[in-house]
Amino acid sequence: MASPSHLLLIVFLLPALAAFSNAGNIAVYWGQNGSEGSLADTCNTGLYSYVMISFLTTFGNGQTPVLNLAGHCEPLSGTCTDLTAHIRQCQSQGIKVLLSLGGDIGNYSLSSNDDATSVARYLWDNYLGGSSSSRPLGDAALDGIDFDIEHGSPDHYGELAQSLVDLGNQAGTKVYLSAAPQCPFPDQHLGPALQAVTFDYVWVQFYNNRDCDYSSMVSGVAGAWKMWASSLQSSAVFLGVPASAAKDDAGSGYIPPDDLTSQVLPAIEQASNYGGIMLWNRYFDRISGYSVAVRNSVI
């Protein structure tokens, strides 16, 4: 049995020990492979706290927005409205569901502040808390918008983000913002927006970037992570990783589960704003079992 002095020492050390045991969550992208299972099935696994429906591949510059959900449904025919029940099922479990803008293909850009405001209004009316006769996913209101901007100009995404926040505030509704920058700091497409507006979640893509992903060993990841975490103190920052070693998942940056839990997480989870990990994507996670293998260490 510990002596009173030893007990006092243990109590004194508890706050310091807690600072090095931040719990995290798992986020995942869904929507780009018809074989990944339904949105409801994804949420029912109990593995994820955030699901990003991907992608709205065309928007801005006066273009008609285009939602691309691969083999799941066809927005123009109205079959994606069936996802309303799935979205509500996810939300009933406390899972936040966001619409992801952009991706590595598609035709998107913002030409002006007015253009950003117009896109924000479209997103509010068609996917968030507003109303429209042509809501692609039906009546369910998503929790927020994810910015996965991977090409084009970085201009006006800050204005888009702020407009979304303002629309939510006017309606008394929280619009969650997330972003998926590349790990080289600062990100050339999202850097200005991340400095101008506070995003709730930032899942940094630590893949397909050999200067800072796991192909350059833990030191490369840890160095870039430190810059991201320290520059975004008001955001929860996540480590974005490929969910499998398959060549069609990511070109580089795959971290074997044992390496993630024994080497990488200990190097990053000490950050006060450590949020967990993001996986690209549900299809690859389903076939690899990555989230199952690392869940207890992440959470």
C-alpha positions as CSV (number, residue, x, y, z in Angstrom):
1,M,0.0,0.0,0.0
2,A,1.3,3.5,-0.9
3,S,2.2,5.8,2.0
4,P,0.4,9.2,2.3
5,S,3.4,11.0,0.8
6,H,3.4,8.7,-2.2
7,L,-0.3,9.2,-2.6
8,L,0.2,12.9,-2.6
9,L,2.9,12.6,-5.2
10,I,0.5,10.4,-7.4
11,V,-2.3,13.0,-7.2
12,F,0.2,15.8,-8.0
13,L,1.3,14.0,-11.1
14,L,-2.2,13.2,-12.4
15,P,-2.6,16.4,-14.4
16,A,0.7,16.0,-16.1
17,L,0.0,12.4,-17.0
18,A,-3.4,13.4,-18.4
19,A,-1.8,15.9,-20.8
20,F,-0.1,13.0,-22.5
21,S,-3.1,10.8,-23.0
22,N,-5.4,12.7,-25.4
23,A,-8.2,10.6,-26.7
24,G,-9.0,10.8,-30.4
25,N,-11.6,9.9,-33.0
26,I,-11.6,8.4,-36.5
27,A,-12.9,10.3,-39.5
28,V,-13.5,8.7,-42.9
29,Y,-14.4,9.6,-46.5
30,W,-17.3,7.8,-48.0
31,G,-18.9,8.1,-51.5
32,Q,-16.3,7.2,-54.1
33,N,-16.7,3.4,-54.4
34,G,-20.0,1.6,-54.9
35,S,-18.5,-1.5,-53.2
36,E,-17.8,0.3,-49.8
37,G,-21.3,-0.4,-48.4
38,S,-24.0,2.1,-47.6
39,L,-23.7,5.2,-45.6
40,A,-25.8,3.7,-42.8
41,D,-23.7,0.5,-42.8
42,T,-20.6,2.7,-42.5
43,C,-22.0,4.5,-39.4
44,N,-23.3,1.3,-37.9
45,T,-19.8,-0.2,-37.6
46,G,-19.3,2.1,-34.6
47,L,-15.8,2.9,-35.9
48,Y,-16.2,6.5,-37.0
49,S,-17.2,9.8,-35.4
50,Y,-17.1,11.8,-38.7
51,V,-18.1,10.8,-42.2
52,M,-17.5,13.0,-45.2
53,I,-19.8,12.4,-48.2
54,S,-17.5,13.0,-51.2
55,F,-17.6,14.9,-53.5
56,L,-19.3,18.0,-54.8
57,T,-16.9,18.1,-57.8
58,T,-18.2,21.1,-59.6
59,F,-19.1,24.5,-58.2
60,G,-18.3,28.2,-58.4
61,N,-17.9,30.5,-61.4
62,G,-21.6,30.4,-62.2
63,Q,-21.5,26.6,-62.8
64,T,-24.3,24.3,-61.9
65,P,-23.0,22.3,-58.9
66,V,-22.4,18.6,-59.6
67,L,-22.5,15.9,-56.9
68,N,-20.5,12.7,-57.7
69,L,-21.1,9.7,-55.5
70,A,-19.6,7.1,-57.9
71,G,-21.7,4.0,-57.9
72,H,-24.0,4.8,-55.0
73,C,-26.7,6.9,-56.7
74,E,-27.4,9.4,-59.5
75,P,-28.3,12.9,-58.2
76,L,-29.9,14.0,-61.5
77,S,-32.4,11.1,-61.4
78,G,-33.2,11.8,-57.8
79,T,-32.0,8.5,-56.4
80,C,-29.6,10.1,-53.9
81,T,-32.6,11.4,-51.8
82,D,-32.7,7.9,-50.3
83,L,-29.6,8.9,-48.3
84,T,-31.8,11.1,-46.1
85,A,-32.6,8.1,-43.9
86,H,-29.0,7.1,-43.8
87,I,-27.8,10.5,-42.8
88,R,-30.4,10.6,-39.9
89,Q,-29.3,7.2,-38.8
90,C,-25.7,8.3,-38.6
91,Q,-26.7,11.5,-36.7
92,S,-28.8,9.6,-34.3
93,Q,-25.6,7.8,-33.2
94,G,-23.8,11.1,-32.6
95,I,-21.8,10.9,-35.9
96,K,-21.3,14.1,-37.7
97,V,-21.9,13.9,-41.5
98,L,-20.4,16.5,-43.8
99,L,-20.4,17.2,-47.5
100,S,-16.9,17.3,-49.0
101,L,-16.2,19.9,-51.7
102,G,-13.5,19.4,-54.3
103,G,-11.3,16.3,-54.5
104,D,-8.5,15.7,-56.9
105,I,-10.6,15.8,-60.0
106,G,-13.5,18.1,-61.0
107,N,-14.0,21.6,-62.0
108,Y,-14.3,24.1,-59.2
109,S,-13.1,27.5,-58.3
110,L,-14.4,30.8,-56.8
111,S,-14.1,33.9,-58.9
112,S,-15.1,36.6,-56.3
113,N,-16.5,37.3,-52.8
114,D,-20.0,37.4,-54.4
115,D,-19.3,34.0,-56.0
116,A,-18.3,32.6,-52.6
117,T,-21.4,34.0,-51.0
118,S,-23.6,32.5,-53.8
119,V,-22.0,29.0,-53.3
120,A,-22.5,29.3,-49.6
121,R,-26.2,30.0,-50.1
122,Y,-26.5,27.1,-52.5
123,L,-24.9,24.7,-49.9
124,W,-27.1,26.1,-47.1
125,D,-30.3,25.7,-49.1
126,N,-29.5,22.3,-50.6
127,Y,-27.5,20.4,-48.0
128,L,-27.6,22.2,-44.7
129,G,-30.4,24.0,-42.7
130,G,-32.1,25.8,-45.6
131,S,-34.8,24.7,-48.0
132,S,-35.0,24.0,-51.7
133,S,-37.2,22.1,-54.0
134,S,-34.2,20.2,-55.3
135,R,-32.1,18.9,-52.3
136,P,-29.9,16.2,-53.8
137,L,-29.7,14.2,-50.6
138,G,-33.3,14.8,-49.5
139,D,-34.6,16.7,-46.4
140,A,-31.9,15.7,-43.9
141,A,-29.6,18.6,-43.0
142,L,-25.9,17.7,-42.9
143,D,-23.8,18.9,-40.0
144,G,-21.3,20.9,-42.1
145,I,-19.0,21.3,-45.1
146,D,-15.6,19.8,-45.7
147,F,-13.0,21.6,-47.9
148,D,-10.9,19.2,-49.9
149,I,-9.5,21.7,-52.3
150,E,-6.6,20.2,-54.3
151,H,-6.2,22.3,-57.4
152,G,-6.9,25.8,-58.7
153,S,-6.7,29.1,-57.0
154,P,-6.8,29.4,-53.2
155,D,-8.8,32.6,-53.5
156,H,-12.1,33.2,-51.7
157,Y,-12.4,29.9,-49.8
158,G,-12.1,31.9,-46.6
159,E,-15.1,33.9,-47.7
160,L,-17.0,30.8,-48.5
161,A,-16.3,29.3,-45.1
162,Q,-17.2,32.5,-43.3
163,S,-20.4,32.8,-45.2
164,L,-21.4,29.3,-44.2
165,V,-20.8,30.1,-40.5
166,D,-22.8,33.3,-40.9
167,L,-25.7,31.5,-42.4
168,G,-25.8,29.1,-39.6
169,N,-25.5,31.8,-37.0
170,Q,-28.4,33.7,-38.5
171,A,-30.5,30.5,-38.2
172,G,-29.3,29.6,-34.8
173,T,-27.5,26.5,-36.2
174,K,-23.9,25.4,-35.9
175,V,-22.3,24.7,-39.3
176,Y,-19.2,22.6,-38.7
177,L,-16.3,23.3,-41.0
178,S,-13.5,20.8,-41.8
179,A,-10.6,20.9,-44.2
180,A,-8.2,18.4,-45.7
181,P,-4.9,20.2,-46.5
182,Q,-1.8,18.5,-47.8
183,C,0.9,18.0,-45.2
184,P,3.5,20.5,-46.6
185,F,2.9,23.6,-44.5
186,P,1.2,25.9,-45.4
187,D,-1.1,24.2,-47.9
188,Q,-1.1,26.1,-51.2
189,H,-4.8,25.7,-51.7
190,L,-6.3,26.0,-48.2
191,G,-3.6,28.0,-46.3
192,P,-5.3,31.4,-46.6
193,A,-8.7,30.0,-45.6
194,L,-7.3,28.2,-42.6
195,Q,-5.7,31.4,-41.4
196,A,-8.8,33.5,-42.0
197,V,-11.4,31.3,-40.5
198,T,-11.4,28.8,-37.6
199,F,-12.2,25.4,-38.9
200,D,-13.5,22.9,-36.3
201,Y,-11.6,19.9,-37.8
202,V,-8.5,19.8,-39.9
203,W,-7.5,16.3,-41.3
204,V,-4.1,16.9,-42.8
205,Q,-3.3,14.5,-45.7
206,F,-0.1,12.8,-44.7
207,Y,0.1,10.9,-47.9
208,N,1.1,11.5,-51.5
209,N,3.6,14.0,-50.2
210,R,7.0,12.4,-49.7
211,D,8.5,15.4,-47.9
212,C,6.3,14.9,-44.9
213,D,4.4,11.6,-45.1
214,Y,5.6,8.3,-43.7
215,S,7.8,7.5,-46.6
216,S,10.2,9.9,-45.0
217,M,10.0,8.1,-41.7
218,V,8.4,9.2,-38.4
219,S,10.6,12.3,-38.2
220,G,9.0,13.7,-41.4
221,V,5.5,13.2,-40.1
222,A,6.4,14.6,-36.6
223,G,8.0,17.7,-38.0
224,A,5.1,18.6,-40.2
225,W,2.5,17.6,-37.5
226,K,4.2,20.0,-35.1
227,M,3.8,22.9,-37.5
228,W,0.1,22.1,-38.2
229,A,-0.9,21.6,-34.6
230,S,0.9,24.7,-33.3
231,S,-0.6,26.9,-36.1
232,L,-4.2,25.8,-35.6
233,Q,-4.6,25.8,-31.8
234,S,-8.4,26.4,-32.0
235,S,-9.0,23.4,-34.4
236,A,-8.9,19.7,-33.7
237,V,-6.1,18.4,-36.0
238,F,-6.2,14.9,-37.4
239,L,-3.5,12.7,-39.0
240,G,-4.8,11.8,-42.5
241,V,-3.6,8.4,-43.7
242,P,-4.4,5.8,-46.4
243,A,-6.5,2.9,-45.1
244,S,-4.5,0.3,-47.0
245,A,-1.3,-0.3,-48.8
246,A,-3.1,-0.8,-52.2
247,K,-1.5,1.1,-55.0
248,D,-4.9,2.6,-56.0
249,D,-5.4,3.9,-52.4
250,A,-2.5,6.3,-52.2
251,G,0.9,6.6,-53.9
252,S,2.8,7.0,-50.7
253,G,2.4,7.5,-47.0
254,Y,0.8,4.2,-45.9
255,I,1.6,3.6,-42.2
256,P,1.3,-0.1,-41.1
257,P,-1.1,-0.3,-38.2
258,D,1.7,-1.5,-35.8
259,D,3.9,1.4,-36.8
260,L,1.0,3.9,-36.4
261,T,0.3,2.7,-32.8
262,S,3.8,2.2,-31.6
263,Q,5.7,5.0,-33.4
264,V,3.5,7.7,-35.0
265,L,0.7,8.2,-32.5
266,P,3.1,8.6,-29.5
267,A,4.9,11.3,-31.5
268,I,1.7,13.3,-32.2
269,E,-1.0,12.7,-29.6
270,Q,0.7,14.9,-27.0
271,A,-0.6,17.9,-28.9
272,S,-3.4,19.5,-26.9
273,N,-5.5,19.8,-30.2
274,Y,-4.8,16.2,-31.3
275,G,-8.1,15.0,-32.8
276,G,-7.4,11.5,-34.0
277,I,-6.9,10.1,-37.5
278,M,-8.7,10.5,-40.8
279,L,-8.8,7.6,-43.3
280,W,-9.0,7.7,-47.0
281,N,-11.4,6.0,-47.6
282,R,-14.2,3.7,-46.4
283,Y,-13.8,1.2,-49.2
284,F,-10.1,0.6,-48.5
285,D,-10.8,0.5,-44.7
286,R,-13.5,-2.0,-45.3
287,I,-11.2,-4.4,-47.1
288,S,-8.1,-3.8,-44.9
289,G,-9.6,-3.6,-41.4
290,Y,-7.3,-0.7,-40.7
291,S,-9.6,1.2,-38.3
292,V,-10.4,-2.0,-36.4
293,A,-6.7,-2.6,-35.9
294,V,-5.8,0.8,-34.6
295,R,-9.1,2.0,-33.0
296,N,-8.1,1.2,-29.4
297,S,-4.9,3.1,-29.7
298,V,-6.5,6.1,-31.4
299,I,-9.5,6.4,-29.1
